[in-house]
Amino acid sequence: MMNLAIQLLLSFGGADEVPKHLLRLQRKPNTERVYRVEQSAQFGSRSGITLSMRLREIVHEVEDQRARVERRLEQIELAEPGPGDDLVKSIAGVSWRGWVDDRGRWERLALSPTEDKPKLLKPLLEELQSLPAGGSLLLPEAPVGIGSTWQLPAAMLLKPTRRDAQPTTGQIECKLLSLQSQIATIQLKLAAELGTEQDQRTGSASGEGQLVVDLSSGFLQRFQFESTMKLNVRVGGRMETHLLRSRFQLIGETR
């Protein structure tokens, strides 16, 4: 009787364990998705700026666990047109190409030639050289269960682009909220420090967001993120504090 009781306990002992899932992007060649992107920013009490964009992602080929992907900026404009609207619109047409593995890591990323773009855009285009057009997604290396968390470097969302940009430390905490029919919903929480005591600019950043990704295709279905950056800038021997609030929203269209 005692042996039977022990066997029953052992057989039911793992019932409360959370199933683990290996999250991997299963991209397919010659597939594409169109994204609608809206990005807004407000610096202090100044009026904010909002950009509206259309981004096309194309998977050209798949080799082993890697895919050759292109992200093409087809349209960009100010939500409230102003004097700089024509200049902003001229950015349209640039594209990023590179290889992405099944965890979402980019390699050999390159921006398309930009010789035909206005010279006033040169500083911005130099910054865009190192950005994977809408951010990157990095899935955990090991299997995870619902409610599991993993950490990523904060620089993945706050990647410095200027040569004089302050270094970024801290992390993004990712949490798997749900996984249904290969649709994964992941929560993001950002906590970062900007600069060091030796820098002219220091500060901190915090933010929260959520992304939904279709693992069976590798395409994002939705990505939303809101953040607040507190910047301390030394001006004329005194320190000034400014707030930068930003919001990023990406919605996938089925085409």
Secondary structure by P-SEA (a helix, b strand, c coil): caaaaaaaaaaaccccbbbbbbcccccccccbbbbbbbbbbbccccbbbbbbbbbbbbbccccccccbbbbbbcbbbbcccccaaaaaaaccccbbbbbbccccccccccccccccccccaaaaaaaaccccccbbbbcccccccccbbbbcccccccccccccccbbbbbbbbbbccccccbbbbbbbbbbccccccccccbbbbbcbbbbbccccccccbbbbbbbbbbbbbcccbbbbbbbbbbbbbbbbcc
